[in-house]
């Protein structure tokens, strides 16, 4: 397996499922070269069953040979001879662009109707390999009706539960290409920790755990329209927002978080996801944010935000946006913990107005 050696025409040897999975791992590798020591973990991920096989080294040698034939890698002349068979000490990957080798591989595959587009698409060798795996799966499981969560399907297809996560943002997915429906899978969303505290239609989502506890106790002692209070768990709310659909009695969602860049980006992003799923809009809990601005002490130490980005982030707040823009641009923040249990109890008449 010397540098530049071609064992056969790529069209004569479509990638094996194992080689296809390793090709995808290599294309996701951050550099064009990879040492044998770095290659072993990728091979273990591409072929988990190999870890316990006595033929593991021979399997890797055969897989490298397939990828070299396909034109995806070139092997170094320097070999590791610590065991049999010898293995190249280093691989060099071809540029991650569509090549004649990839085109030849694609033309050699008898594609299922769902993947007929692959024969003429501009693909990399690794992408052809990924589609070969899907092609075989569709052939063998075309009549199956099981629908699995994304990571379970990814493990089923590729032997690695996070492979589909990485592929979703690539050109392989899209209209008239791969879809979650074709793969009979879906993106599950994490649960949103919720407590019922009344009969009202409002769900109040609180970014941080301590303020969640303080507000839960404050609302229990007050009259409001808040029927549920949820812990957003920081950035987790960007995904768990979709769990609101499991609360049909909720008709209004108010959010309260830190007054900083991340604290505003989270609800803004969640609002986009909620709108796409026809969920209630994610609005700011105006009274609580105003309480932070009136009573909290700005803290330094943040990276100043570009003025245009500050306007964009603060626009979700609407009412106190100008004051918040100034905070962000100056590199200041007000943590929501400034709305302490004592302060919430002493000022309930002011902050609770828009939660009734």
C-alpha positions as CSV (number, residue, x, y, z in Angstrom):
1,X,0.0,0.0,0.0
2,X,2.5,2.6,-1.1
3,X,1.7,6.2,-1.8
4,X,-0.4,6.7,-4.9
5,X,-0.9,3.0,-5.5
6,X,-4.2,2.2,-7.1
7,X,-5.3,-1.5,-6.8
8,X,-8.3,-1.4,-9.2
9,X,-10.8,0.8,-10.8
10,X,-13.1,2.4,-8.1
11,X,-16.1,1.6,-10.2
12,X,-15.2,-2.1,-9.8
13,X,-15.2,-2.0,-6.0
14,X,-17.9,0.0,-4.3
15,X,-17.1,0.8,-0.6
16,X,-17.9,-1.9,1.9
17,X,-20.2,-0.8,4.7
18,X,-17.2,-0.7,7.1
19,X,-15.1,1.3,4.6
20,X,-18.1,3.7,4.1
21,X,-18.3,4.4,7.8
22,X,-14.6,4.9,8.1
23,X,-14.6,7.2,5.1
24,X,-17.2,9.4,6.8
25,X,-15.1,9.5,9.9
26,X,-12.0,10.5,8.0
27,X,-13.9,13.3,6.1
28,X,-14.9,14.7,9.5
29,X,-11.3,14.6,10.7
30,X,-9.8,18.1,11.2
31,X,-6.6,17.5,9.2
32,X,-5.6,16.0,5.9
33,X,-3.1,13.6,7.6
34,X,-3.8,11.1,10.3
35,X,-1.3,8.8,12.1
36,X,-2.0,5.2,12.8
37,X,-2.4,5.9,16.5
38,X,-5.1,8.6,15.7
39,X,-6.8,6.2,13.2
40,X,-7.5,3.4,15.6
41,X,-10.2,5.3,17.6
42,X,-11.9,6.3,14.4
43,X,-11.9,2.7,13.2
44,X,-13.3,1.6,16.5
45,X,-16.2,4.1,16.1
46,X,-16.7,3.1,12.5
47,X,-16.7,-0.6,13.3
48,X,-17.4,-1.1,17.1
49,X,-17.6,-4.9,16.7
50,X,-13.9,-4.9,15.6
51,X,-12.8,-4.1,19.2
52,X,-13.2,-7.8,20.3
53,X,-12.2,-9.5,17.1
54,X,-8.8,-11.2,16.7
55,X,-8.8,-10.0,13.1
56,X,-9.0,-6.4,14.0
57,X,-5.7,-5.4,12.5
58,X,-6.3,-7.3,9.3
59,X,-9.8,-5.7,9.1
60,X,-8.2,-2.3,9.3
61,X,-5.6,-3.2,6.7
62,X,-8.4,-4.3,4.3
63,X,-10.5,-1.2,4.9
64,X,-7.5,1.1,4.2
65,X,-6.9,-0.8,1.0
66,X,-10.5,-0.2,-0.1
67,X,-10.3,3.5,0.7
68,X,-7.0,3.7,-1.2
69,X,-8.5,2.1,-4.2
70,X,-11.4,4.5,-4.1
71,X,-8.9,7.4,-4.2
72,X,-9.9,8.7,-0.8
73,X,-6.5,8.1,0.9
74,X,-2.9,7.7,0.1
75,X,-0.7,5.6,2.4
76,X,2.8,6.3,3.6
77,X,5.7,4.1,2.6
78,X,6.7,4.0,6.3
79,X,4.9,0.9,7.8
80,X,4.1,-0.2,11.3
81,X,5.5,-3.7,11.6
82,X,4.9,-4.3,15.3
83,X,2.3,-6.9,14.4
84,X,0.9,-8.6,11.3
85,X,-0.2,-7.4,8.8
86,X,1.9,-4.3,8.5
87,X,0.0,-1.0,8.5
88,X,0.8,2.4,7.1
89,X,2.1,4.7,9.8
90,X,0.2,7.6,8.3
91,X,-2.7,8.3,5.8
92,X,-3.2,11.4,3.7
93,X,-6.7,12.2,2.8
94,X,-7.7,13.7,-0.6
95,X,-9.3,17.1,-0.6
96,X,-12.9,16.8,0.7
97,X,-14.4,17.7,-2.7
98,X,-16.3,15.6,-5.3
99,X,-13.8,13.7,-7.4
100,X,-13.8,11.4,-10.4
101,X,-13.3,8.5,-8.0
102,X,-16.4,9.5,-6.1
103,X,-18.4,9.9,-9.3
104,X,-17.2,6.5,-10.4
105,X,-18.2,4.9,-7.1
106,X,-21.6,6.5,-7.3
107,X,-22.2,5.3,-10.8
108,X,-21.3,1.7,-9.8
109,X,-23.9,1.4,-7.1
110,X,-27.4,0.1,-7.9
111,X,-29.3,2.8,-6.1
112,X,-32.7,2.4,-4.6
113,X,-35.3,4.7,-6.1
114,X,-35.2,6.9,-3.0
115,X,-31.5,7.5,-3.6
116,X,-31.4,7.7,-7.4
117,X,-30.2,11.3,-7.2
118,X,-26.9,10.0,-5.8
119,X,-25.7,8.8,-9.2
120,X,-25.4,12.3,-10.5
121,X,-24.9,14.4,-7.4
122,X,-21.7,16.1,-6.6
123,X,-20.5,14.0,-3.7
124,X,-17.3,13.1,-1.8
125,X,-16.1,9.6,-1.4
126,X,-17.2,9.6,2.2
127,X,-20.7,10.8,1.2
128,X,-21.0,8.0,-1.4
129,X,-20.1,5.6,1.4
130,X,-22.7,7.0,3.7
131,X,-25.3,6.7,1.0
132,X,-24.2,3.1,0.3
133,X,-24.9,2.3,4.0
134,X,-28.4,3.9,3.7
135,X,-29.0,2.1,0.4
136,X,-28.3,-1.3,1.9
137,X,-30.4,-0.5,4.9
138,X,-33.4,0.5,2.7
139,X,-33.0,-2.6,0.6
140,X,-32.9,-4.9,3.7
141,X,-35.4,-3.1,5.8
142,X,-37.7,-1.4,3.3
143,X,-40.7,-3.1,4.7
144,X,-39.9,-2.4,8.4
145,X,-42.3,0.0,10.1
146,X,-40.3,0.8,13.3
147,X,-39.6,4.4,13.9
148,X,-36.6,5.1,16.2
149,X,-35.2,8.3,17.8
150,X,-32.4,9.8,15.8
151,X,-29.5,8.5,17.8
152,X,-30.9,5.0,18.0
153,X,-31.3,5.0,14.2
154,X,-27.8,6.4,13.8
155,X,-26.4,3.5,15.9
156,X,-28.5,1.1,13.9
157,X,-27.2,2.4,10.6
158,X,-23.6,3.4,11.3
159,X,-22.7,1.8,14.6
160,X,-22.2,5.2,16.1
161,X,-25.0,7.1,17.7
162,X,-23.9,10.6,16.8
163,X,-23.2,10.1,13.1
164,X,-26.6,11.3,12.0
165,X,-26.3,14.4,14.2
166,X,-23.2,15.4,12.2
167,X,-24.8,14.5,8.8
168,X,-28.0,16.5,9.3
169,X,-26.3,19.8,8.5
170,X,-24.6,18.5,5.3
171,X,-25.8,18.5,1.7
172,X,-26.9,14.9,2.1
173,X,-30.0,16.1,3.8
174,X,-32.7,18.3,2.2
175,X,-35.6,18.2,-0.2
176,X,-35.4,15.3,-2.6
177,X,-32.4,14.0,-0.7
178,X,-32.1,12.2,2.7
179,X,-34.9,13.0,5.1
180,X,-35.7,11.9,8.6
181,X,-38.9,10.4,7.3
182,X,-37.0,8.2,4.8
183,X,-34.9,6.9,7.6
184,X,-37.9,6.4,9.8
185,X,-36.5,8.5,12.6
186,X,-37.1,11.8,14.4
187,X,-35.3,14.2,16.6
188,X,-36.4,13.7,20.2
189,X,-36.4,16.7,22.4
190,X,-35.2,16.7,26.0
191,X,-37.9,17.1,28.8
192,X,-38.6,20.4,30.3
193,X,-38.7,20.2,34.1
194,X,-42.1,21.6,35.0
195,X,-44.0,22.1,38.3
196,X,-47.7,22.8,38.4
197,X,-48.5,25.6,40.8
198,X,-52.0,26.7,39.8
199,X,-54.7,26.6,37.2
200,X,-53.7,29.6,35.0
201,X,-52.8,29.4,31.4
202,X,-49.3,30.9,31.8
203,X,-46.1,28.9,31.8
204,X,-43.2,30.8,33.4
205,X,-39.8,29.5,32.3
206,X,-36.8,30.4,34.5
207,X,-33.2,30.1,33.2
208,X,-31.4,29.2,36.5
209,X,-32.2,26.7,39.3
210,X,-32.0,29.0,42.3
211,X,-34.3,31.7,40.8
212,X,-36.7,28.9,39.7
213,X,-37.0,27.9,43.4
214,X,-37.4,31.5,44.6
215,X,-40.1,32.3,42.0
216,X,-41.9,29.0,42.7
217,X,-42.2,29.9,46.4
218,X,-43.1,33.5,45.6
219,X,-45.9,32.6,43.2
220,X,-47.3,30.0,45.6
221,X,-48.0,32.9,48.0
222,X,-49.5,35.2,45.4
223,X,-52.4,35.4,43.0
224,X,-51.3,35.0,39.4
225,X,-52.2,33.4,36.1
226,X,-49.1,31.2,36.2
227,X,-50.3,27.6,36.2
228,X,-46.8,26.0,35.5
229,X,-43.3,27.1,36.2
230,X,-40.4,25.4,34.4
231,X,-36.6,25.3,34.9
232,X,-35.1,26.2,31.5
233,X,-31.6,24.8,32.5
234,X,-29.8,27.5,30.5
235,X,-29.1,26.6,26.9
236,X,-31.0,23.3,27.2
237,X,-34.2,25.3,26.8
238,X,-33.4,25.8,23.1
239,X,-34.2,22.1,22.6
240,X,-36.6,21.4,25.5
241,X,-38.9,24.3,24.4
242,X,-40.6,21.7,22.1
243,X,-41.8,19.9,25.2
244,X,-44.3,22.7,25.7
245,X,-46.5,21.0,23.2
246,X,-47.1,18.3,25.8
247,X,-48.8,21.0,28.0
248,X,-52.1,21.7,26.1
249,X,-53.5,23.9,28.9
250,X,-50.6,26.4,28.4
251,X,-51.6,29.3,26.2
252,X,-48.9,31.9,27.2
253,X,-45.2,31.3,27.8
254,X,-43.2,33.9,29.7
255,X,-39.4,33.6,30.0
256,X,-37.0,35.1,32.6
257,X,-33.3,34.8,32.3
258,X,-30.0,36.6,32.8
259,X,-29.5,40.0,31.2
260,X,-26.4,39.1,29.2
261,X,-25.7,37.8,25.7
262,X,-26.4,34.2,26.3
263,X,-29.4,34.9,28.5
264,X,-31.0,36.7,25.6
265,X,-29.9,34.4,22.8
266,X,-31.5,31.4,24.5
267,X,-35.1,32.6,24.6
268,X,-34.7,34.3,21.2
269,X,-33.6,31.0,19.6
270,X,-36.3,29.0,21.5
271,X,-38.9,31.5,20.2
272,X,-37.9,30.6,16.6
273,X,-38.3,26.9,17.3
274,X,-41.6,27.4,19.1
275,X,-43.0,29.4,16.2
276,X,-41.9,26.7,13.7
277,X,-44.0,24.1,15.7
278,X,-47.0,26.4,16.2
279,X,-46.4,26.6,19.9
280,X,-47.4,29.6,22.0
281,X,-44.9,32.5,21.5
282,X,-42.0,32.8,23.9
283,X,-42.3,36.3,25.4
284,X,-40.3,38.1,28.0
285,X,-41.6,38.3,31.6
286,X,-41.4,42.1,31.5
287,X,-42.0,42.7,35.2
288,X,-39.1,40.5,36.2
289,X,-36.7,41.9,33.7
290,X,-37.7,45.4,34.8
291,X,-37.0,44.4,38.3
292,X,-33.5,43.4,37.4
293,X,-32.9,46.7,35.6
294,X,-34.3,48.7,38.6
295,X,-32.8,46.8,41.5
296,X,-29.9,44.8,40.1
297,X,-26.2,45.9,40.0
298,X,-24.5,45.5,36.6
299,X,-21.4,43.3,36.8
300,X,-18.3,43.7,34.6
301,X,-16.2,41.0,33.0
302,X,-18.2,40.2,29.9
303,X,-16.9,40.5,26.4
304,X,-18.4,43.7,24.9
305,X,-21.1,42.9,22.3
306,X,-21.0,44.5,18.9
307,X,-23.7,47.3,18.8
308,X,-25.6,45.7,15.9
309,X,-25.6,42.3,17.7
310,X,-26.7,44.0,20.9
311,X,-29.7,45.5,19.1
312,X,-30.5,42.1,17.7
313,X,-30.3,40.4,21.1
314,X,-32.2,43.1,23.0
315,X,-35.0,43.3,20.4
316,X,-36.6,40.2,21.9
317,X,-37.2,42.1,25.1
318,X,-39.0,45.0,23.4
319,X,-39.8,47.3,26.3
320,X,-36.5,47.8,28.1
321,X,-34.4,47.1,25.0
322,X,-32.4,50.3,24.9
323,X,-31.1,49.9,28.5
324,X,-30.1,46.3,27.8
325,X,-28.3,47.2,24.6
326,X,-26.2,49.6,26.6
327,X,-25.3,46.9,29.1
328,X,-24.2,44.5,26.4
329,X,-22.1,47.0,24.5
330,X,-20.3,48.0,27.7
331,X,-19.6,44.4,28.6
332,X,-21.9,44.3,31.6
333,X,-24.5,41.9,32.8
334,X,-27.1,41.5,35.5
335,X,-27.6,37.9,36.7
336,X,-31.2,36.9,37.3
337,X,-30.2,35.8,40.8
338,X,-30.3,39.6,41.6
339,X,-34.1,39.0,41.8
340,X,-33.6,37.3,45.2
341,X,-36.4,35.6,47.2
342,X,-36.5,38.6,49.6
343,X,-36.7,41.1,46.7
344,X,-39.4,39.1,44.9
345,X,-41.5,39.0,48.1
346,X,-41.1,42.7,48.7
347,X,-42.0,43.8,45.2
348,X,-44.5,41.3,44.1
349,X,-47.1,43.9,43.1
350,X,-44.8,45.3,40.4
351,X,-43.3,42.2,38.7
352,X,-46.3,40.0,38.8
353,X,-48.6,42.4,36.8
354,X,-47.9,40.8,33.4
355,X,-48.2,37.3,34.9
356,X,-51.9,37.7,35.7
